Amino acid sequence: MLGMLGHTFVSFIDNIMVGQLGTAELAAVSLGNSFMFVAMSIGIGFSTAITPLIAEADSSDNLQQARSTYKSGLFLCTTLGVALFFGIYFLKPIMYLMNQPEQVVALAIPYLDLVAFSLIPLVIFQAIKQFSDGMSMTRYPMYATLIANVINIILNYVLIFGKFGFPVMGIVGAAYGTLASRIVMVIYLWVLLRYKERSAQIVKNLKVFILDFLMVKKIINLGALSSMQMFFEVGIFTSAIWLSGLLGKNPQAANQIALNLSTMTFMVAMGLS
């Protein structure tokens, strides 16, 4: 539950700190994150296919199946993360066609460039997290998420407001904080699992580009349905952001505050499920 909540908490902290800059900046983060929420729902939903397959292999002590599942899942999630990044990158001009406030769009684009790139480490982390969950090692992804949130808070404070000699970067600083925290999150969990006896024999010495195509197909079949389900759930929230933007930057910023709270409660329920 805390692992799922942690992803939302990164955006929540961004909004609290960016909100001190003004309504236009908060609305810009809201608009940028609306694209991110859609992409994250696809990536997180797809990665959930890994957990039951790993749990099945672990319960039957099938090391070969566990290694094949982890390797295939990691490869597919990495590929999906890259695809989602490029998808958002090339869809940015759509914001100009959505009748959103021009000032908000101008602020959102540089923010979105960086947080979109953070999708790559985020979806890779999800692959490793779902593997860890399937091995009943749920505390380690939680630790990674907590560390990432602490780093995000520190970097946000330093970069958004220009502390300790750094330039004032505004919402771009928040994007850098998010990107850095997600990279640290991946590295921490990846290294940790390599040194845990229970997981080391599975995650070490993998030939990532030599794939079991039957396992790849199985993960795609399971993951595609899960990602679509989560996509439609999150799409309802996202459409509210775009509709509020038609009313102006102030309603859009207000909607973002309410959306943060509702999203966090949604993530709690999803994490428990």
NORDAGI-V599949 format. One record per pair of residues at least 4 apart in sequence whose C-alpha atoms are under 8 Angstrom apart, sorted by the first residue. I is the first residue (numbers start at 1). GAP is how many residues later the second one is. Records with the same first field share a line. If there is no record, write none. Layout:
I = GAP  GAP
This chain:
1 = 4  266  267  268  269  270  271
2 = 4  140  266  269
3 = 4  138  139  142  268
4 = 4  263  264  266  267
5 = 4  259  262  263  266
6 = 4  139  140  143
7 = 4  138
8 = 4  252  255  256  259
9 = 4  140  255
10 = 4  139  142  168
11 = 4  22
12 = 4  248
13 = 4  140
14 = 4  142  160
15 = 4  11  14  15  242
16 = 4
17 = 4  139  140  143
18 = 4  7  8  11  142  152  153  156
19 = 4  6  7
21 = 4  5  149
22 = 4
23 = 4  226  227  230
24 = 4  79  80  83  225  226  229
25 = 4  79  82  83  146
26 = 4  227  230
27 = 4  77  222  223  225  226  229
28 = 4  76  77  79  80
29 = 4  79  82  142
30 = 4  211  222  223  226
31 = 4  73  74  77  210  211
32 = 4  76  77  79  80
33 = 4  79
34 = 4  204  207  208
35 = 4  53  203
36 = 4  79  80
37 = 4  197  201
38 = 4  193  196  197  200
39 = 4  45  49  80
40 = 4  79  83
41 = 4  186  189  190  193
42 = 4  185  186  188  189
43 = 4  34  37  38  80  83  184
44 = 4  79  82  183
45 = 4  178  179  181  182  183  184  185  186
46 = 31  174  176  177  178  179  180  181
47 = 4  26  30  76  79  80  83  176
48 = 4  82  175  178
49 = 4  170  171  173  174  177
50 = 4  19  20  23  77  80  81  84  169
51 = 4  79  80  81  82  83
52 = 4  82
53 = 4  13  16  81
54 = 4  11  12  15  16  77  80  81
55 = 4  79  80  81
56 = 4
57 = 4  5  6  8  9
58 = 4  5  8  76  77
62 = 4
63 = 4  139
64 = 4
65 = 4
66 = 4  136
67 = 4  135  136  139
68 = 4  143  144  147
69 = 4  146  147
70 = 4  57  58  61  132  133
71 = 4  132  135  136  137  140
72 = 4  136  139  140  143  144  147
73 = 4  54  143  146
74 = 4  50  53  54
75 = 4  133  134
76 = 4  140
77 = 4  46  47  49  50
78 = 4  42  43  45  46
79 = 4
80 = 4  43
81 = 4  38  39  40  41  42  43
82 = 4  37  38
83 = 4
84 = 4  32  35  36
85 = 4  31  32  34  35
86 = 4
87 = 4
88 = 4  28
89 = 24  27
92 = 17
93 = 4
94 = 4
95 = 4  5  10
96 = 4  6  9
98 = 144
99 = 146  147
100 = 4  5  142  145  146  148
101 = 4  144  145  147  148
102 = 4
103 = 4
104 = 4  145
105 = 4
106 = 4
107 = 4  64
108 = 4
109 = 4
110 = 4  62
111 = 4  60  61  63  64
112 = 4  63
113 = 4
114 = 4  58  61  62  65
115 = 4  60  61  63  64
117 = 62
118 = 4  60  61  64  65
119 = 4
120 = 4
121 = 4  61  62  65
122 = 4  60  61  64
123 = 4
124 = 4  62
125 = 4  60  61  64
126 = 4
127 = 4
128 = 4  61  62
129 = 4  9  12  60
130 = 4
131 = 4
132 = 4  5  6  8  9
133 = 4  5
135 = 64
138 = 4
139 = 4
140 = 4  49  52
141 = 4  48
142 = 4
143 = 4
144 = 4  41  42  44  45
145 = 4  40
146 = 4
147 = 4  38
148 = 4  33  34  36  37
149 = 4  32
150 = 4
151 = 4  26  29  30
152 = 4  25  26  28  29
153 = 4  24
154 = 4
155 = 4  5  18  19  21  22
156 = 4  5  17  18  20  21
157 = 4  5  6
158 = 4  5  6  8
159 = 4  7  8  9  10  11  14  15  17  18
160 = 8  9  10  11  12  13  14
161 = 6  7  8  9
162 = 4  5  6  7
163 = 4  5
168 = 5
169 = 4
170 = 4
171 = 4
172 = 4
173 = 4
174 = 4
175 = 4
176 = 4
177 = 4
178 = 4
179 = 4
180 = 4
181 = 4
182 = 4
183 = 4
184 = 4
185 = 4
186 = 4
187 = 4
188 = 4
189 = 4
190 = 4
191 = 4
192 = 4
193 = 6  7  10
194 = 5  6  9  10
195 = 4  5
196 = 4
197 = 4
199 = 4
200 = 4
211 = 5
212 = 4
213 = 4
214 = 4
215 = 4
216 = 4
217 = 4
218 = 4
219 = 4
220 = 4
221 = 4
222 = 4
223 = 4
224 = 4
225 = 4
226 = 4
227 = 4
228 = 4
229 = 4
230 = 4
231 = 4
232 = 4
233 = 4
234 = 4
235 = 4
236 = 4
237 = 4  22
238 = 4
239 = 4
240 = 4  15
241 = 4  11  14  15
242 = 4
243 = 4
244 = 4  7  8  11
245 = 4  6  7
247 = 4  5
248 = 4
249 = 4
250 = 4
251 = 4
252 = 4
253 = 4
254 = 4
255 = 4
256 = 4
257 = 4
258 = 4
259 = 4
260 = 4
261 = 4
262 = 4
263 = 4
264 = 4
265 = 4
266 = 4
267 = 4
268 = 4
269 = 4
